Amino acid sequence: MRRLLYNVVCVVAVLCAATLMSCSANDERMEILKVYNWGDYIDEDLITEFEEWYEEQTGESVEVIYQTFDINEVMLAKIENGEADFDVVCPSEYIIERMMRNDMLLPILTPEFEAEIDAAGINYFDCVSPYIKEQFSLLEAPAGCDPNDYSVGYMWGTTGILYNEAYVTAEEASSWDLMFDQRLRDKIFVKDAFRDVYSPMLIYAKTLEARAAGLIGEDENIGIETIRELMYDSSDESIALVESYLKRMKDLVAGWEADFGKEMMTQEKAWINLMWSGDAVWAIEEAAEVGVSLGYTVPVEGSVVWFDGWVIPKYARNLRAARYFIDYMCMPENAIRNMDATGYVSVVATQEVFDALEDLCYGDVEVCDLSYLFVDSDGMPIEGSDSVLVDPVLYPDRSVIDRCGVMHDSGDRTDKMLEMWSRVKGDNLSTGMLVGIILFFSLLFVWGIWRKVDAYRRRQNLKKRRRHHADRKRA
């Protein structure tokens, strides 16, 4: 009997201890913050440092689970289907627009959160350039909603032409005419992103029409207001017009690329590439190391200025840490580090970032007017920002920005645009391209591993070149 009683007491003691341990573990359980971002798009040391900073500010522990994506639509599909409960995501402008329209986002800078970080002296949201906020305000949102309440900019850039200076002059690259130059047959690569191709081609086509009608001169464009209107245009007539131009172009195109166009340019297998400015910076640097000289320009007819920004999806679970994370990424010193690590341009445009431009811009430099971007707390351009010696690929001059529009979501017209894009590419598959596609998918897994290694190597090389450039300036 005593033995039975002893066993019962032991069991009860063990259960009580387990219960107490469980309660203690729950009380001390670390918060989780799930971040979903583009690949190779952050200084990864900042992730760990954010965890430490968050605990210092709030007294709470957080663990960041950081995942990456390569395509906007893949990211969006996971969230739309309710399969992912990411707390912070970094989509492009047209996806932000779609997410707002479909009631998929939560506000970021709420009055309560703003009061909290104001009291702590850590409100960095105002470090984002007013120009960027103005562009975000152009995004379509439900009535009564301000896009800047639901999205905060991260990186930005332009879409233009990367060209080999040994075969193409800067003057030739100054117009989209170059994409139709017969001597470049099989030396042209185009980004496999229908929006980034559709919009510039529509601008180009409408510019040619205006010139033919005598409405503008041969070296003029149709103006920023008209360009902005065209960013909404996905009518049947405009889709057909763009398709006619792209079908003329496709006979010259060697391939439609998602990421390998940079390597094709550095290896001189391609002479021009319709490309994003951030990728162009990487290609120009890599090509220079092997003696290949590349240039980048935004054609005079006009093009696209693109933005990626932070949002909080409606399925997010850790709203407080998500808001702190976005605030942390807006800190000027962190913006500088992210630019240094990725080669892209931050939307943060404070005096600290302005003072760091000399170290961030290490390629060929020109005097550019950046007074549209760098504005002080009084709303006035930072002194000297109207004539800054910078890399114009990274920081485009005001004259370039004045001919670039922001892309918009096409809503239920998206399928029509995708059908057009499929028709354009569909009958352009030579035997060589088919073999290339098969080979590409066969090596996809290996490429994924190589990309991680290569991204690390690029970051190290980028830091080494910048240190060398800074040392050379000091010498």
Secondary structure, DSSP 4 states (H G I P E B T S, - for coil): -HHHHHHHHHHHHHHHHHHHHHHHHHHTPPEEEEEEEETT-S-THHHHHHHHHHHHHHS--EEEEEEEES-HHHHHHHHHTT----SEE--BHHHHHHHHHTT-EE-SS-HHHHHHHHHHT---GGGB-HHHHHHHHTS---TT--HHHH-EEEEEEEEEEEEETTTS-TTGGGSGGGGG-GGGTT-EEEES-HHHHHHHHHHHHHHHHHHHTTSS-TT----HHHHHHHTT---HHHHHHHHHHHHHHHTTEEEEESSTHHHHHHTTS-SEEEEEHHHHHHHHHHHHHTT--EEEE--TT-EEEEEEEEBEETT-S-HHHHHHHHHHHTSHHHHHHHHHHHS-EESB--HHHHHHHHHH--SS-EEE--TTT-B-TTSPBPTTTTSEEE-TTTS--HHHHTTEE-----GGGHHHHHHHHHHHHHTT--HHHHHHHHHHHHTHHHHHHHHHHHHHHHHHHHHHHHHHHHHHHH-
